[in-house]
Amino acid sequence: IVRTRAPRLHPPLMLAAIVGDLSLVIFLQFTRDAVQTAIQFKLEPLQQLHIGTSAVATLLYIPILIVGFQLWWARSRGQASNPVRRALHRKLGIATFLLRSAGFLFMFSMLKQGR
């Protein structure tokens, strides 16, 4: 969603955001056993929503990166943009942003137990 009209800035900014987010997920796994906590299903509903929305958003990074790379590759070769692929990338981006934002809001429910 960041700088979508600036093709030189959008890829590095979004890649940095995704790498930063995945780094945080890895950090939480190593310091708090996040996956083991999640799969126990002993958390409250809001905490489960945090885990669910964050997990789906994180999984959506895979197709968004693949489609984004395809768009970037075509552009770097001077080819016309594929409107179907661009629309898919946009929809994936919006869905990922909304899910990650929801995960961020539900994250505050995790503060109760210090997780």
N, C-alpha and C positions, 0 to 999 in steps of 0.2 A: 504494500500500500504506500510505502514511502517513495516519493519522487518517481511515480510511475510515468510521468511525462518527460523525465530526464534519463534517457536510456544509458547514458554513461555512468550515472550515479546509482540508479536503482539496483542493478545486480550486486555491486560491492556492499552497499548499505544493507540490503536484505540478507545477503550471505553472512555478513558480520552479525546481524541480529539472530539468525538461525544458529550459527556456531556458538554465539553467546548463550542462547537458550539451551542448546544441547549440552554445553559445558556445565551449566547450572544443574541440569538433570543428572549428569554423571557425578557431579560433586555431591548432590543429595543422596545418590545411591551409595557412594562410598562412605559418607559421614553419617547417614541416618537409616541405611537399609530401606530406602524408599519402596523398592519393588516388593520386598518381603512384607512390609507393613501394608501395602495396598492389597496384596493377594490374600491376606488373612480375613478380609471383609469384616473387621471388628470396628470399623470407624463409623461415625455418624453419617447420615444421608448427605449433608452438605460437604463433608469431607470426601465422601465417595464421588460426589459431583465434581469436586476439584480434580480428583485423580482421573476420572473419566474424560472430562473435557480436555484436560492437559495431555492425556495419553493420545486421544484422537488427534488433537492438534499436532502433536509431535510426530505421529505417523503420517499425517498429511504433508509433512516436510518432504517426504520421499517423492511423491508425484509432482509437487510444486517445483522442486529442484530439477527434476527430469524435464518437465515441460519448459521451465524457465531456461534451462541450458539449451534446449532445442531452439527456442526463440532467439536466444543470444547468438547461437551458432549460425543460424540463418542470416541474422542481421549482420554479423561480422563478415559474411561472405557476400554481402550486397544483395541478398535475395529478398523478395517481398515477404512481408509478414503473413503467416497463415492465420486468417481471422478466427477460425474454429479453435486452433491451438491457443491463440491469444485470449479468447473468451474463456476457455477452460482454465488457463493460468489465472485469469482474473477471478473466476468463481472459486477456485481452490484457495487463492490468496485471501479473499474475503471470508470464506468459511474458516480458514486457519486463524485469521486475525480474531474473528468473533469467538471461536472456541478458546483461543489462548487468553483472550480478555476475560471470558467467563471463568476460566481456570484461575486467573489472577484474582478475580473478585472472591471466588470460593476459597482461595488460599487462606484468607483470613480466618476461616473456620478451623484451620489446622493449628492456629496459635493457641487454642485452648489447652491442648495437650503438649505443647512445646515441640510439635513435630515439624 
